[in-house]
Amino acid sequence: MSVTDAVHGSVEARRWEAPEALRQADPELADLLAAEAERRSESLQLLAGENLTSPAVLAALSGPLIDKYAEGYPGRRHHAGCALADAAELLAIDRAKRLFAADHANVQPRSATSAMLATYAALLKPGDVVLAMSLEHGGHLSCGSRANFSGRWFDFIGYGVREQDSLIDLDQVRELAKLHRPKAIIAGGISYPRHIDWEAFREIADEVDAYLIASAAQITGLVAGGMAPSPVPYADVTVAATHKLLRGPRGGMLLCTAELAERVDRAVFPFSQGGAAMNEVAGKAVALAEAATPEFGVYLRRAVDGARSLAGALERAGARPLTGGTDTHLVTADVSPLGVTGVEAERRCSAAGLMLGKCALPYDPAPASESSGIRLGTGAVASQGMGAEELREVGELIGRLLSGGVDARIGERVRELARAFAGR
Ligand SMILES: *Cc1c(COP(=O)(O)O)cnc(C)c1O
């Protein structure tokens, strides 16, 4: 099956019907899942981290490796009967190394956050100073939130974006690095819509003798498809996500230099995890193979072109896309010029079937509970076949919702679009 078929098929999977065994054993949950499938098929998923998992990946996820215990690594397992699990993991590792031109890959982290935890464990000691994008400016909570292990165990210093253009201020990064002498610098975040200058971060890290960690979960798929500059040649460790744009199983992945391979592996198992979820490892192998096909590039192109046209339409409607646009699948926009908060924008849009996220902006004057922005991603709708033209219309619909308020015709048009692209 080609990936084009896989994309068709992944949309088929959204018209989900509970298998007989599940309906028999647990009608309550079966109904709940059917209703969720229905909800998804009637709305457009514009949440930045969501996508449609391909049917080949889904098949691997529910395949026989789901029952295999395989603590350790290929050739070094603590359990019997691991030869085929080893082969599956080696496939995933080899494909990851090839796709990202990495010396070493660890495909066992259960999420990007647990991959971050392992990275810290590999490189740092509790109390070390780490320089990362501040949470208010788009850093992930694993980059220093007090509610997360990172903020409790390490001493985080935050850099940010410039107020006038919302771009990362590399002069500030350098200044803070020289002042605080961090043990590691983290480049990357969750809502930054522009390409990151990994080479410049590497230079700064070298100037202060710090490790460079690339927090690249949001853009892993773009890097895989050559649509965003790769951090791999510059970062000591790259933290990746296999869901999001890569369309694989929900999970994390670490790419690193040969020199750090052993430390990274030990930091994942046994330091921060037990046995790997071998069905997820198998699903990652499939996703990594699909990401190497030309069809995957076509889908990424639609995601990026779509995000650009979405940003343009939002701007024409009176919102203010941060950085003036996007290089990626992400759009972060200030909706305060339209007289609504981020919370209100999310509420109106989701009532009309447009699923997007409220987002606190850098220098946001509104309290975090209200926030002034929205964040959108085009991965899922690009997988359904939408591109620049459709996302221009989606941007116009959002603009109408935010400036004019509720209009039943908008929700109707969203459902029409969702149905029209359900079969692509
Ligand atoms: C999505 C994301 C995460 C969190 O991923 P999980 O798998 O939900 O833990 C962390 N960092 C960045 C940059 C992300 O984009």
The ligand as a Tripos MOL2 file, in Angstrom:
@<TRIPOS>MOLECULE
LIG
   15    15     1     0     0
SMALL
NO_CHARGES

@<TRIPOS>ATOM
      1 C1          4.6340   18.2960   22.1320 C.3       1 LIG1
      2 C2          5.8560   18.7790   22.7880 C.ar      1 LIG1
      3 C3          6.2650   18.2660   24.0170 C.ar      1 LIG1
      4 C4          5.4550   17.2680   24.8040 C.3       1 LIG1
      5 O1          5.2410   16.0710   24.1700 O.3       1 LIG1
      6 P1          4.5410   14.8750   24.9770 P.3       1 LIG1
      7 O2          4.7710   13.6980   24.0940 O.co2     1 LIG1
      8 O3          3.1090   15.2550   25.1410 O.co2     1 LIG1
      9 O4          5.2280   14.7410   26.2820 O.co2     1 LIG1
     10 C5          7.4380   18.7410   24.5520 C.ar      1 LIG1
     11 N1          8.1850   19.6640   23.9220 N.ar      1 LIG1
     12 C6          7.8190   20.1810   22.7440 C.ar      1 LIG1
     13 C7          8.6920   21.1820   22.0870 C.3       1 LIG1
     14 C8          6.6410   19.7530   22.1290 C.ar      1 LIG1
     15 O5          6.2900   20.2810   20.9570 O.3       1 LIG1
@<TRIPOS>BOND
     1     1     2 1
     2     2     3 ar
     3     2    14 ar
     4     3     4 1
     5     3    10 ar
     6     4     5 1
     7     5     6 1
     8     6     7 2
     9     6     8 1
    10     6     9 1
    11    10    11 ar
    12    11    12 ar
    13    12    13 1
    14    12    14 ar
    15    14    15 1
@<TRIPOS>SUBSTRUCTURE
     1 LIG1         1 GROUP 0 **** ****
